[in-house]
Amino acid sequence: MKKFIFSLAILLFSVVTVLAQEVVSAAGETKTVAEYEVSWTIGEPVIVTGSSGSYSLTQGFHQPKLSVTPTEIFADDFNIEVYPNPTREFVTINSDQLLENAEYALFSLSGEKLMEGEITSRTTKLNLENRASGSYVLKLSQKNSRPLQTFKNVKR
């Protein structure tokens, strides 16, 4: 009886793990032409979304994100966007207003500071082209050390 319960627990755990929204695929790619982008992967379960209005088609869990959601928001008086995510070359920091005395710092997941600089306009571009593929943390703050927002970015 104990073997049966243990086997059932393992089976249920593996089913829950398979249903997590994470893609581990054998192959895949993203192609962009004009303003259209198509991303695909091989070796994942199929789920249907559909839609019509402004076009939308979803099949499976591979859903590329166009912008980054902040992981920490310290100052909600600014509307800050960081995009695209994932990226191959540049990351754009865009704010609805000029961030006075603001600066950015890019960190590896191990906490090493890789890049830093000042934000001098409403739109700032960071060149990540020479960075290795992986995840990075982008922290925005004011020079008086007041944190603004923290973002997680993925470099392909």
N, C-alpha and C positions, 0 to 999 in steps of 0.2 A: 504494500500500500504506500509506503514511504517513497519507493522508487517511482511509482505512478505520480504522486504529487510533485516530486522533484522534476520529473520529466515534463509535466504540465506547466510548472512554473518556468522552466527553461524555454519551452515553446511559446508561452505568452510573452516572456521578456523579448524573445527574438522577433515576434510579430510587432510588438510596440516599437522596437528599434527600427524595423524596416519601414514603419509608417511615419517616422520622423521626417520632416521636410528638409532633407539634406540630399545633395546629389553626389554620388560616387559613381562616376560613369567611365566607360571604356574610352570614349572619344567625344568630341564636341567642338563647336566653333561658333563664332559670331561674325556675321557679315553685315556691312553697312553700305547702302547706296542712297545718296541724297539724304532725306530725313527718315528713311526706313531702316530698321534694324531687325535682323532675323538671327536668333540664337537657337542652337540645337545641341542635344546630347544623345548619346546612345546608351541603352542599358538601364532605363528607369521606368517605373510604372506609369501608365497613362491615366490622366485625369482630364476631364473636359471642363472648360469654362464657357466658351462661346462669346456672345455680345455682338452688338452691331453699331449703334450710334457713332462713336468716334473710333470704331474698329478695336477689336480686342480678340485675341485668340490665345488660349492657354491649354497646353497639353503636357501634363507632367509637372514636376516640381522645379525645373530649371527656369527661374524667373529673374532676369537681370534687373538690377536696381539702377534707376537713373539718378537718384540723389541719395545722399547719406543722411540718416537720421542721427541727431546728436545722441551720444550716450550719456552726457551730463549737460544740463542747462543750469548755469549759475545766474545769468542775467537774462530775464525774459523781456527786457525793454528793447531788444534788438531782434530782428528777423534775419537770421544768417543761414545761408544754404551753402553746401559744399557738394560739388558734382564734377564729372560723372563718377559713378562708383559701380563696378570696378573701372579702373582707368589703365591705359597703356602709356600715356605720356604726361598730360597735364591734369591738375586738379584746380578747379576754380572756386575761390571763396567769394561769395556774393552777399552783400548786406543791403538792407533797404535804406540804410543811412550810413554816412561816413562814421567809421569807428575811430574816434579820436584816441591818440596814444595807444593804439592797439598793436599787438604783435602775435606772431604764430610760431609754433614749434612743432616739428615733426619728430615722432619717437618710434623706435622699433618696439615690438611687443615685449622685448626684454628690458625696456626702459632707457635705452641709449638714445641721446638726442642726436638726430641726424642732420637737421636743417632748422634754421630759425631766421626770422626777419620781421620787418615792420609792415604793417598794413597801412598804406598811404592813400588808398582810394576805396570806393565802394566795391570794386572788383579787383581781386588779386589772383594771379595765376602762379601756381607752383609747378616747376618742371620735375617730374618724377621719372622721366625717361631712362635715366641711368641707374635708377634704383632697382634692386632685385625684386622679383615677384614675391608677393606676400602681403601680410596685413600690417598696417601702420596706424598710429594714433596721432591725430592732429589736434593740438590744444591751442585755443585762441584765448588771449588774455589782454588786459590793459597793462601798461608799463608799471602801474602801482601794484602789480601782482594780483589784481582783481581778476579771477577767472571768468571767462564769458561762456564758452561752450567747448565741449570735447567731442571729436568725431572719430569714428573708426573707418579707415579707407583700405581698399584692396587694390593692389597693383598687380596687373597681369604680366 
